[in-house]
Amino acid sequence: MKTPSLRKALVGLCLLTTAIPAIADITMGVFPRRPVAKTHKLFKPLAEKLSQELGEPVKLVVAKDFKAFWKGVKNKQYDLVHYNQYHYLLSHKNQGYKVIAVNEEFGSDRIAGALSVRKDSGINSVADLKGKTILFGGGKKAMGSYIAPTAILMQAGLKAGDDYTVRFAKNPPSAVIGVYNKAADAAGSGNVILRVKGVKKKIDVSQMKILAESEPFIHLPWAVKGDMPADKAAKIQQIMTSLKGSDDAVLKAAAVTNFVKATDADFDKVRAIVKQVTGEDL
């Protein structure tokens, strides 16, 4: 028979054990800019690096499509999220996400939207796209491959529906590949699309050309949930932005040349382009 003092000790131990919370995963969401399997391969090393340095499990989540991804953002399912510039502005305003870093790709932390065509298309100016079909990568929330290219078209006096037909591909590479295969007349994407390895493996990019580019703006952001403790957000930022050098395995795997510190003010040019195209004040 247990003595009263022993019973009290055992009860106290049980209460202490049950009061210790399990370590929750840090959910890292990455938008489907590329195919899901490819995205997992690109960012798994970063998730592992963060997990190792933070001492907490980091779970990589890649949604099957933009609709599913955005549902996760709206529901604040991601503690750390990688997405496009328009996504960030929306989530900053509506869900309280805070930017900590942006990609540097091909040595630059700036990117632009672009329209590309086949060289043999006979299309030599944006004005030549009147009456044509344009295949945009992603959907209407795609900053580099829809909003910024639409700004180019608007500046040329072309209006969607009236002057050209809008169609959407699953992602920017698919849009360019579709145009190469003559499924549409022009593609909306980021201006580095013809330098992307996955695109170069599938088509002869020498047969494509960039027809026009938008004004450059800050690159693709990484943001944390608004209620993440400041010291943890700063630690994640420090880990990511300290991955320097062309030989760094995490950067090479992610197909970036660096992660660069960023603040909300860096997105003011993006705000101006969004305002022009959608009328939103973000």
Stockholm file with secondary structure:
# STOCKHOLM 1.0

chainA/1-282         MKTPSLRKALVGLCLLTTAIPAIADITMGVFPRRPVAKTHKLFKPLAEKLSQELGEPVKLVVAKDFKAFWKGVKNKQYDLVHYNQYHYLLSHKNQGYKVIAVNEEFGSDRIAGALSVRKDSGINSVADLKGKTILFGGGKKAMGSYIAPTAILMQAGLKAGDDYTVRFAKNPPSAVIGVYNKAADAAGSGNVILRVKGVKKKIDVSQMKILAESEPFIHLPWAVKGDMPADKAAKIQQIMTSLKGSDDAVLKAAAVTNFVKATDADFDKVRAIVKQVTGEDL
#=GR chainA/1-282 SS CCCHHHHHHHHHHHHHHHHSCCCCCEEEEECCSSCHHHHHHHHHHHHHHHHHHHTSCEEEEECSSHHHHHHHHHTTCCSEEECCHHHHHHHHHHTCCEEEEEEEBTTBSEECEEEEEEGGGCCCSGGGGTTCEEEEESCTTCIIIIIHHHHHHHHTTCCBTTTBEEEEESSHHHHHHHHHTTSSSEEEEETTGGGCHHHHHHSCGGGEEEEEECCCEECCEEEECTTSCHHHHHHHHHHHHTCCSTTCHHHHHTTCSEEEECCGGGGHHHHHHHHHHHCCCC
#=GC SS_cons         CCCHHHHHHHHHHHHHHHHSCCCCCEEEEECCSSCHHHHHHHHHHHHHHHHHHHTSCEEEEECSSHHHHHHHHHTTCCSEEECCHHHHHHHHHHTCCEEEEEEEBTTBSEECEEEEEEGGGCCCSGGGGTTCEEEEESCTTCIIIIIHHHHHHHHTTCCBTTTBEEEEESSHHHHHHHHHTTSSSEEEEETTGGGCHHHHHHSCGGGEEEEEECCCEECCEEEECTTSCHHHHHHHHHHHHTCCSTTCHHHHHTTCSEEEECCGGGGHHHHHHHHHHHCCCC
//
